[in-house]
Amino acid sequence: MLLRDSLSRVLALFLVVLLCSSFATASAPASFCKCTCFSNSTIIPLDPDSSGSGSSLHGALRFFGRSDDAHGLDGRAKNYRSLNCNDCSRKFCLDYDLPTCHGAKEDDVFTTCFQRDSRKDEAIVFIFIIATGSLLAWAIFKPWVEKWLEAARERRSYIPVSENAGH
């Protein structure tokens, strides 16, 4: 019984720490500007320094074997600071000097600004998935666990044998 109480306290403490860490890492959603020139699109992080999205873009492009393009985007992104969706315009895309927009006029450029979910939203989704998966696993394994616990209780119980049972 003491083990069960301490286990539930540790689990409750773990959940509280997990929830607090999700609030601590929650940041404003990362904003991106999608520049479409002709039929080619490029996604530009609007706040690479504050949210670290520039490094994730760099890592994603490196994963696909385009590390030279990622380095070029990071170099051009240093010219722009603290941007938001209001800055995502045709002029912004043309000034960004994208290779896909070479020779494009303002009429050839279409822009879209979007935001990625914050870390807090991601944490809530992961906690929901883990909780649902844990409940499903418990529902599957509960009959075997109960049989094992019952067998363990029977092994621990002492049943005295009377001296007159055989006579």
Helices and strands as residue ranges (DSSP letters): H 2-25, E 31-37, E 40-45, H 48-51, H 53-63, H 67-77, G 85-87, H 90-95, G 99-101, G 106-108, E 109-115, H 119-156
